[in-house]
Every structure is written in C-alpha cells, then in structure tokens.
C-alpha cells in the first residue's frame, strides 16, 4: 500500500504582493478549489488544487496587509481549515526606495492586528533587503533608519524573529535606476555587511529576538560560529507542523536559491511575475514592479468603504493591540522614526 502524499504548502507569493493587490483573484481560486499557475520560465500552466486535506497551510508575503485585515480574509481561510503564516516585509520608511507602501504607523498597526488575530508565532518580520544607497542630496545612506523602532514594536506584540538580507546587484535593478538619476544603490562587500549585522543583532538580542538571514550563505561563513546570526527558513515545515499539526515532507525546495543559502522547504508558489505586477514599485524589486501609479492598481477583495475603514482605524490599532508595557515603546511619528 502506498502512503498518501503529504499535503502541500501554498506560497502567496514570492513573485508579487497578493494580500495588497490580488485578493479578488486569490479568493476566486479558493472558491473554485484550484489555481492555474504559470511557470515563469516557459509560461506553461498547471492546475494547483487548494482544499483542506490537499493544502496544509498558506504562507503569505506582503508589505501591506491592510486589505487582507479589513476584509477578514484570514478568518475566512481559517474557517475553511487552512493554516496561515505571514512573512511581513516591514522596512524603515524610505520613499525613494519604496514609493507606494503605506506609512509606517499603518504597517505597525497591521503587524499588531495580525499578531492578535492569528498569534505572533505565525509571523516573521522581514526587514528586507538592507539597501545602501547614495542620493544626490546627501551622503551614503541605508534603509535602516527606523529599525530600532520597528523592532521594539514587533517585540511588544510577541514577534520573535527578524529576517533580513542585503540587496543583490541585479542588472534589472540597475536598468530601473537609470532614468531615476538622483539615486544610486551601492553593494558593499562582507567587510561592511558583517559589522552591520552585528549592530542589528545588538538591537534584537536584548528584546529576545533572533536575527535570521535569507540567502546569505557566503556571508554567514564570514561570521563567527557563535555570532547568534542564523540561516533563516521563510517556509519551514517544522514550524508549520508545530503550529497546525499534520505531517509535511520537510524536503528542501529545489526551486529556490539553495546554493546561496536558502533553507526553505517545498511549497507551490501561485503568483505570476507577468500577470501580477506589483504596485509598490520598489526600486530594488527583484520581481516585476508595475508601471504607472496607484490609479492602475487592480481591485482587491476589499471594497472602497472597507479600505477607508481600514486606513482610518488601523492608525490607532497599534495602541489597542499593544501589551501593558507599551508605554515604554518609542512613539510612532508620521515619518515612522521616533
């Protein structure tokens, strides 16, 4: 008798931001019980079933969970029997690099709301990637200006893991920067990267948080064995089993950058670079940032009224969801830096 195959993990998605921009499409697939997924290299399509029993958990990736929270999408999925995990990329505000992400106070409130509704153990905070850049109106900078502030707010709602990596030097990023003109990314070697990671670790350790890297195998080999920085696993079968029970394969995902240190376990990514451009339009984007502005964004599963309710209510939600020691937190200013 052959054993039944392990249920799969759905990744939604490394290739785009589904919670921010494509919830209508996503929930339509859930309703019909399958997604048609295009291979990004040969454009061949395959059918990916999504039903409890066939799918153990859904791992979301986003910079803006506002529509997801306002539409109670997570509750609807949980009621159908799916486990949920959230990779939340929450970087310091830097409009040159991330021109269309929500203000930091809204994003911190989203983090608190997710932790309250689904538990902090189901969330990875990603400050990713770390960017070094030179702007025409100033000297060399990084996008870590509010790291301490974000870390203390994350710790206050129970988050215990911060995942990070350094921006990679892709040709498509350099081409994207050419018409911008007044900003240039810089790609330092390990002699600058190692001290910076040690500084981040010094911020996180007193808060009881771990620093994990994403696809930084060579850099980890430059660190002392006992540095406290470890290789991350953004999709982790052991952690998903711990959260939701069941049995998963624990096989490495051969489709990811294993040679660069990716430790992720197998998952099926349902996003599309071609069909799902990302409207955050980040300059360093590894995927496919959309041309044009906000007016071209697709509808999500959240109505305009719900989006307005989300925008106006989440600004104060961080205070509602903070624990009793929240008075010790730095204030959230409109710029996101205390």
N, C-alpha and C positions, 0 to 999 in steps of 0.2 A: 504494500500500500504506500503510495507516495504522499508525502506530507503536503499539506496545503501551503501555498506560498504566503510569505509574510505580507501583511498589509503595507501599502506604500505611504510615503510622506509626500505631500504636495508642497512645493516651494512657490510662493506667490508674492514677489518674484524677484530674482536677482536682475532680471532684464528690464524692469520698469517698476513704477510705483502703483500697484493695483489698489491698495487702500485709499490712495489720494485721488486717483483718476479713472479707475476702471471697475468700480464696484457693480455697476449695472451689468456689464459683460460677465463678471465673475459670478454673480448670483444667478444669472440666467443659466450658466453652465451647471451650477449646483442644482438648480431646479430640474434640468433635463437629465442630470446624472452623469454628465461627461463633458470634457473639453476637447476641442480639436486644436492640437498643438503643432506648430510649425517648427521644423528643425531649422535653426538659424544659419546653417551652413549650406544645406542643399534644398531647403524650402519644402521638403517632403512633410506631409502631415500625418499625424497619427491620433487615434482616439484614446484619451486618458479618462478612465472611469472615476467618478467621485461619488462614493456612497459609503456610509458606515459599514465596516467589515472589510471593504476594499481599501479604504483610506484610514490610517491610524490618526494622523494629525496633519494640520495645515500650518506651515511656517510662513508668516507674513514678513515682508521687508518694506519699510516706509520711512519717509521723512515727515509725513503729515497724516496722522491717524484721526484727524478731526471728522471727516465724513464717515469713517468706519464707526467711530464712537457715537456720533449723533444719530446714525441710522440703526444703532443697536445691532450691527451686523454680527459681531462676535457672539452676542446672546442667541441670535437666530441659528448660528452654526453650532454653538454648544448644545442647544436644544435638539439638534439633529444627530448629535452623538460624536462630533468631531473634537479631537484635542486641538488646542490652539497654542502657538508660540509666536512671539513677536520680536523681530530684530528691528529696533528703533534707532535709526541714524539721527542723532541729535547733536549737531555740531554748534560751535560758537557762531553767533551771527556774523556774517561777512557777506554783504550784499554783492560785492564784486564776484565772489565765487559761487554764491547760491542766491540768485536774484529773486526767486519766486517761492522760497519756503516761508511758512508763517513766522511771525515774530516769536522770539524765544519764550516769552511768557505763555503763549498759547501752546507751544510744544511741551513745555514743562508741565502744564496742566493736563495735556494729553497723557503724558507719562504717568502722572498720578492717577488719572482715571483708569488707565489700563491696569495698573497695579492693584487698584481697589476692586475692579470688576473681575479680573482673571488671575490675580496673585502675582507678586513680584518675581517668583521663581520661573514664571513663563516669559520673562522679558530679558533680553540682552540690550544694554545700552551700547550703541556704537558711536564713538567719536571718530569718524572715518570718512575719507582719509585725512591724515595730517598733511597739510599743504604748506610749503614755504613759497613765498611769492614776493616779487618786487613791484611796487606800484610807482607810477611817475610822480605821485605827490608825497612820497615818503620812502623810507629805507626798507630793508628786508623785514618781512613780517611772517607770522604764521596765523593759522585759523584756530588758535588755542586760547584766545582772549578770555573766554568765559568758562574754561574747562573746570576751574575750581568751583564756580557757582553751580554748574550743571551737576558735578559730582556730589556736592552736598545735598542738592535737591533729590538726586537719584537715591542716595543713601537713606534719606529721610522717608522715602516710600518703600524701602526694602530691597532695592536693586543691589546685587552683589557682584555683578560682572560688567566690566568695561572692555569692549573690543576695539582695537584700532590697528591701523597700518599706515604706511606712508604712500603718498600719491605716486603712481607709476608713470613713467615717461613714455606715453604712447604717442605715435605720430598724429593720430586723430585729435588728440588734445592740443598739440602744437598748432595744427591747422585751424582749430577752433579759436585759438588765441590770436592768430594773425590779424584778423580785422578789428579786434578789440583795441590793440595798440598800446594802451596805457597800463598794462599789467603783464607780467611775465612770471611763470612758475619756475621755481628753482628745485633741483633734485639733488640734494646733498647725499654724501655717502655715509657709511656707518659711523664715522668719527663724529658727526653731528647728531645722528639719529640715536645712538646709544645714550648719550647724556640726557637727551630729551625724554626718552622712555624712562630713565631713572628718575627724572623730575616728576613725571606723571605718576609713577609708582609711589613716590614720596607723598603725593597728594592723596592717593587712593588707599594706601595701607592703613593709615590711622582711622579711616572710615569703614574698615572691614571689607573693602572691595578688592577684587582681583583684577589685574591687568592681563588681558589675553591679546595675542596678535592674530591677524588674519593674513595668511600667505606671506609670511616674513621668515621663512626657514633660514636663509643665509644670515639675516640679522640676529636671529636667536642664537646662532652658533657663535656670534661675536660677544654674547653676553655671558657673564659667569653662570655656572650651572645653578647656583643658589640665588640668582638675581631676584626671583619672585615673579618674573615675567614668563608666561607660559604660552604655548601654541593653543589657539582657540579652535573651537569646532562649532561653527554657526548653526549647523544642523547636526544634532547629537542624539543618536538613537537611545543611548543610555539615559540621557536626561528626559527625553520624551516618555520612555518607559517608566521612569521614576514618577513623572507627573501623571501619566494616564494609564499605566499598566500595559498589558498586552505583550506581544512578542515581535521584535523587529530584527532585521538581519544583521545589523552592525557592520555591514560591508562598506568599505570606502567608496566614495563617489568618484569613479574613474573619469567622469566628465569635467571635473574641476582641476584646479592647478596644484596637483599633488606634488609635483617637482619643486614648487615654490613654497611648500609647507602647508597647503590646505589639508585640514584634518576632517572635513565634512563627511558624514555618512550619506548613503544613497538617498536621493529624492528626485522627484519628477518636477521640473520647472515648467509652469504653464504659460509664462509670459512670452512676449514676442518683441524683439528689437524693432522689427519692421512695422508691425501692426499696432504696437503700443508705445509710441514715442512718449518721453517723459517731459512734463510741462514745468518741472522745477528749473530746467535749463541751466544746470550747474556747469560751470566752465570746465571742471575737471572730470566730467561724466565719462564713465567707461562704456556706457550704453548708447542710447540714441536720443539726445535731447531734442525736443520739438522746436521747430522754427516758429517765430511769432510769439505773441503774448498770451495773457490769460484768456482773452476772449475766444481763443480757439480750443480751449480745453473741452474734452468730452464731458457729457453729463455723467454723474455717478448715481448710485442708488439712493442718494440723499437729495431731497427736494430743496429748492432755494430757501424755503422757510426753515427747514431743518438746518441748512448750512448757516443761516443767520443766527438761529438759536445757539448753534454750536459756537460760532465766533464770539457771541456776546456773553455766553455763560461760561465758557472754558477759561476766560481770562481770570475769573475768580475761583476756578475749581481747584487750583493747586492748594489754596488755603483750606478749602473744605476737606481735601483728602490728606492733608499733612498730619503726622502724628503730633502728640502733645509737645514734643521738643522742637516744633517747627519755629518757635520764636528765636532759636539760635541760628536759623538759616539766613544767608545774605538776602537782601530784598531783590526782587526781580524788577529791574528798571525797563523802560521801553526799549532800550538797546540790548537788554539781556545781560548787561555786565553790571555787577553790584558796585 
